[in-house]
Amino acid sequence: MPERLINACYRLLLGRPWLVLAVIFLLLAGAIHQARHFELDASAESLMLQGDEDLEQYRTIRQRYGSDDFVFVTFTPKGPLFSDDTLDTLESLRDELAAIERVASVTSLLDVPLVQGEDVTFETLQEGPPTLRDPEVSMEQARQEFLTSPLYSDLILNDDADTTAMLVRFEQDERFAELLDRRRELRERQEAGELDAAGRAELEKVERAFDERGDLIQMRMEEGIAKIRATLERYRDPPTIHLGGVPMIAVDMIDFVRSDIRTFGVGVGLFIILLLALAFRRTRWVVVPSVICASVVVAMVGWIGFMSWPVTVVSSNFISLVLIITLSLIVHLIVRYRELHAHDESIGQKELVQQTLRSKFKPSFFTSLTTAISFGSLMFADIRPVMDFGLMMVCSVVAGFILTFVLFPSLLAPLKPAPVPHPKRDWAATINLGIAHVVHRRPGRTAIVFIVLAALGVAGALRLTVENRFIDYFHEDTEIYQGMALIDQELGGTTPLDVVIDAPQAFMEDYEAARAFDEEMGIETESTPAQGYWYNANGLERVTEIQDWLEGLDATGKILSVGTAWEMVLEINDGERLEPFELGILYNRVPEELRQQLIDPYMTPDGNQIRFDIRVIDSLPGLNRDQLLERIHTGLPREFDIEPEQVTLSGMLVLYNNVMQSLFRSQIVTLVVVFGAIMLMFGALYRSVRMALIGPVPTAVAASFVLGIMGWIGLPLDIMTMTIAAIVIGIGVDDTIHYVDRFQTEVRDGADYPTAAEIAHREVGRAMVYTTVIITLGFSILTLSNFMPTIYFGLLTGLAMVFALVSNLALLPVLLERLRPFGAR
């Protein structure tokens, strides 16, 4: 930056501070206005891969067979479940839930058709099967059917017959489905290069309307879940009631995000104030940093609202990070200001502030640049919330740097220099000088220790996995955990997985040819499942064989398909198979309600595609989603003579597994990008190949150390912990730059390398210790979260920052003295 422009900036900031503060105040007022658009998103789809083709396949299957927008209500009475009093309570609860706005239906053991028994025939089924509270139904007979029926066992009633589940299904949003179809159509045309200017404008409009509709649906879902919970609360004494399901988890995740932002943003802010007061013991060094940090947070909240970036579970800690990163920058300025003042007590305030800014601008600029690069590397992750988080933090780092170097001089300019502090004992300097002396006397041993630690870290990092149980994300006392555990253990599993199998390609070609011939000849034929591949005795028996094979897998719980209906048909027909025309008649004459439960969710109307509705036991110890999916995808073709192209795996389990499997690649890509960028930055900054090699080493050791700990203790990688390495590098390298900048200055002023190291330890090291203590203790507050990844994130990041400090104070001076990048003096 030209010297003339620099001096003009100093004249403005130090000569007209009130004008600068007024402009900043107006900008912050605008940010507060935009903050009303600040939104949270914890929906399942917010955690998906960017451009995941399986996501579009999932949406197509959901539209065809029904949505995942339902929740389970488990009901465990104190007394017998099949008593009149209990069933009266259950009926009352069902009716109240059904009356809630946007609840489409509630299915309980009171409503499902009973199709077992000697008096049940195909004729009685056509008239409408009985239900539990019909006068002619025996309570004990119904109980036995719920326990033994292939449809109801482990779904509506557990094995002990003391817990039942109700399915609360929400209304489908037709407008959302229309927008989804139109968006898909326009995107396909765009990829094919067939979209003109008007089409591109329509696509932009549709995508905006799609996002707005999604926000509306999410808001309505929150309201619906809240009303369901309020209803359940009135029935919880004495029955034990739990709520479970994907929509409830999404709503609770939003509550966690909202709570974390509020609690940890305020908590870290208050904690920072306390630490500043203890560290500097001056009111101005509490007020000035607090004002700057608060300004950065307000500016970023407003900017995020203006850009309509949703805050997810991954980015829920961004306020804490903004506070910590900005404060780290300010602490280095404060320490340098106090150092300059201690060297010359007669210096004026404006000159003192100007010298502080001049000496710290370059290292602060490059520390902010490296921090932004580290967070920017997350945008290579292909995971939407991680990419959004990286972009948010890049903007936050830029805002923090600009506002710090604008507000710091503007706030201090009207004040007089504070009395020079003369502490009797500077504990930070004492510790740092002790480390400097040890390192200087034992450089070889110091290097060996860090080599061993780095090797252990790399070995541990190679043990990292991405297989984790979703239930482990939550405390055992949360409703999410308790509901998932009960449904997993008693009622067939929680996580949905769809296995869809098409008819063979050769059959479909003949089928389509026959349909085309009929149309050409003017023959009107009604498409029925009996004409399809699966809806016949042989096909349905094959379906039951496939279902039996799927049920034999360790991780699968309850499975439903048309094979379930076939088993019930055989039982009614005394084990005799039905002929094709009988199956066709049965399909047309069975009551609509029964067909909607037994056939429509599991087979297309033409009978050429079947679906297995699988619920996976998420709480199963050692659950490996990727192995499960691979076993199904390869096992079905091998065991049942099915072409691999016929099989499609879909559902939330597939989408989540895609995210997990991409974490390894994303972690490697982000680390390579960030280390490559930092090496280039160090080489360009100091014009030294040696510094390009030295600069990233201390934080690289710290990053490998924390990843190694995760690997050795068996903590899997997830969408939050994968950001730790980038954060540690981004923040830890700040200390490296500040230390090297002061070291280089002392060498150029004539000091030898040991003396330069001693001065850097005493002066810059003090700020490094202060910032590390503040960062570590600030992250420790995250352990109060209800979300386990947030707890691990706080603990591991704090630990990594301590190790990064030790690495910068011990390993960095050894590398500088051995490689001597600033000459041979």
PEMO-V425069 format. One record per helix or strand of 2 or more residues. SS is the DSSP state (helix for helix, strand for strand). FROM is the first residue (numbers start at 0). TO is the last residue. Records with the same first field share a line. If there is no record, write none. Layout:
BEGIN
SS=FROM-TO ; FROM-TO
END
This chain:
BEGIN
helix=2-14 ; 16-36 ; 43-46 ; 52-64 ; 83-97 ; 121-126 ; 138-147 ; 173-190 ; 196-232 ; 245-279 ; 283-306 ; 317-342 ; 348-379 ; 383-412 ; 426-440 ; 442-460 ; 469-472 ; 478-489 ; 504-519 ; 528-530 ; 536-550 ; 561-571 ; 579-588 ; 591-597 ; 624-639 ; 643-645 ; 651-685 ; 688-694 ; 696-712 ; 720-747 ; 752-783 ; 787-818
strand=69-75 ; 102-106 ; 163-169 ; 239-243 ; 494-501 ; 555-559 ; 608-615 ; 646-649
END
